[in-house]
Amino acid sequence: MDAQLETQRLTLGPFRESDLDRLTALANNINIARMVSEMPHPYTRKDAADWIASHDAGRAAGTDFPFAIRLKGEGLVGAIGLHKKGGAVFDLGYWIGEPYWGRGLASEAAAAVMDWARTGLGVREITACYFEDNPASGRVLEKCGFARTGKAGSCQSLGRGCPASSIAMVWRA
Ligand SMILES: CC(C)(COP(=O)(O)OP(=O)(O)OC[C@H]1O[C@@H](n2cnc3c(N)ncnc32)[C@H](O)[C@@H]1OP(=O)(O)O)[C@@H](O)C(=O)NCCC(=O)NCCS
């Protein structure tokens, strides 16, 4: 399923080879890598190419639904997606390029993906996790209807090179 979503300021759709330079430039940022689990740092053009090349297989398997977040009139500003980590439940992950923080873009993208997951994919439960030192992400999730599970935990981050305290969240239809 190759969904295209649209919000007031954004379009969300598949990554393209033409995104490689901009994706590499935005994602090669330790302030992003340390807040997510699986983004290598430094982030190279090859990392970007390998990641984009994996998308079709993930979509076909029904385990990964990644979206490029494009700001209308500007282009790529980030990424968001649903990913099954081996279990039956999708996990929501996202990042916005640092020059675009604080403009409500993550909240706008996350609301659109959650709506699509509910109505298009028929998903009834989604998990997410954010690091304790990343309250902005906690706020994005809260605004999308996620609530704390109450389980304290620890998540790996390639950018940090070690696990860090995290807060588990869940959304249920
Ligand atoms: C977290 C991230 C996605 C937020 O993106 P964004 O587009 O700036 O987010 P938004 O503007 O939609 O919303 C941020 C919310 O957090 C709030 N916020 C920002 N800094 C905060 C802080 N230090 N403490 C509490 N809330 C904070 C904002 O006020 C806003 O809430 P509001 O709409 O109620 O005012 C972005 O900073 C990012 O990509 N960070 C690195 C990667 C990452 O953290 N990914 C998520 C992994 S779980």
The ligand as a MOL file (V3000), in Angstrom:
LIG
                    3D

  0  0  0     0  0            999 V3000
M  V30 BEGIN CTAB
M  V30 COUNTS 48 50 0 0 0
M  V30 BEGIN ATOM
M  V30 1 C 10.4100 15.7820 18.8060 0
M  V30 2 C 10.2010 16.4200 17.4290 0
M  V30 3 C 9.6670 15.3540 16.4710 0
M  V30 4 C 9.1710 17.5390 17.5830 0
M  V30 5 O 8.9240 18.0940 16.3000 0
M  V30 6 P 8.1790 19.4960 16.1530 0
M  V30 7 O 7.6910 19.6080 14.7540 0
M  V30 8 O 9.0460 20.5720 16.6870 0
M  V30 9 O 6.9530 19.2500 17.1600 0
M  V30 10 P 5.6080 20.0980 17.2680 0
M  V30 11 O 5.9450 21.5350 17.0290 0
M  V30 12 O 4.5470 19.4720 16.4510 0
M  V30 13 O 5.1820 19.8440 18.7910 0
M  V30 14 C 6.1030 19.9170 19.8280 0
M  V30 15 C 5.3210 20.0660 21.1220 0
M  V30 16 O 6.2270 19.8990 22.2120 0
M  V30 17 C 6.2340 21.0590 23.0010 0
M  V30 18 N 7.5800 21.1990 23.5060 0
M  V30 19 C 8.6920 21.6210 22.8710 0
M  V30 20 N 9.7360 21.5850 23.7050 0
M  V30 21 C 9.2740 21.1270 24.8950 0
M  V30 22 C 9.8620 20.8770 26.1550 0
M  V30 23 N 11.1680 21.0770 26.3660 0
M  V30 24 N 9.0730 20.3990 27.1450 0
M  V30 25 C 7.7650 20.1670 26.9530 0
M  V30 26 N 7.1410 20.3870 25.7650 0
M  V30 27 C 7.8930 20.8640 24.7640 0
M  V30 28 C 5.8180 22.1730 22.0640 0
M  V30 29 O 5.3250 23.2990 22.7730 0
M  V30 30 C 4.7160 21.4600 21.2770 0
M  V30 31 O 3.5600 21.3050 22.0470 0
M  V30 32 P 2.2710 22.2940 21.8360 0
M  V30 33 O 1.8520 22.1260 20.4060 0
M  V30 34 O 1.2900 21.8060 22.8240 0
M  V30 35 O 2.7710 23.6950 22.1030 0
M  V30 36 C 11.5150 17.0470 16.8660 0
M  V30 37 O 12.0730 17.8960 17.8430 0
M  V30 38 C 12.5350 15.9960 16.4830 0
M  V30 39 O 12.5220 15.4970 15.3710 0
M  V30 40 N 13.4300 15.6440 17.4310 0
M  V30 41 C 14.4700 14.6470 17.1800 0
M  V30 42 C 13.9150 13.2730 16.8370 0
M  V30 43 C 12.8400 12.8220 17.7890 0
M  V30 44 O 12.8140 13.2190 18.9510 0
M  V30 45 N 11.9280 11.9590 17.3090 0
M  V30 46 C 10.9100 11.3940 18.1500 0
M  V30 47 C 11.4270 10.1610 18.7990 0
M  V30 48 S 10.3000 9.4690 19.9800 0
M  V30 END ATOM
M  V30 BEGIN BOND
M  V30 1 1 1 2
M  V30 2 1 2 3
M  V30 3 1 2 4
M  V30 4 1 2 36
M  V30 5 1 4 5
M  V30 6 1 5 6
M  V30 7 2 6 7
M  V30 8 1 6 8
M  V30 9 1 6 9
M  V30 10 1 9 10
M  V30 11 2 10 11
M  V30 12 1 10 12
M  V30 13 1 10 13
M  V30 14 1 13 14
M  V30 15 1 14 15
M  V30 16 1 15 16
M  V30 17 1 15 30
M  V30 18 1 16 17
M  V30 19 1 17 18
M  V30 20 1 17 28
M  V30 21 1 18 19
M  V30 22 1 18 27
M  V30 23 2 19 20
M  V30 24 1 20 21
M  V30 25 1 21 22
M  V30 26 2 21 27
M  V30 27 1 22 23
M  V30 28 2 22 24
M  V30 29 1 24 25
M  V30 30 2 25 26
M  V30 31 1 26 27
M  V30 32 1 28 29
M  V30 33 1 28 30
M  V30 34 1 30 31
M  V30 35 1 31 32
M  V30 36 2 32 33
M  V30 37 1 32 34
M  V30 38 1 32 35
M  V30 39 1 36 37
M  V30 40 1 36 38
M  V30 41 2 38 39
M  V30 42 1 38 40
M  V30 43 1 40 41
M  V30 44 1 41 42
M  V30 45 1 42 43
M  V30 46 2 43 44
M  V30 47 1 43 45
M  V30 48 1 45 46
M  V30 49 1 46 47
M  V30 50 1 47 48
M  V30 END BOND
M  V30 END CTAB
M  END
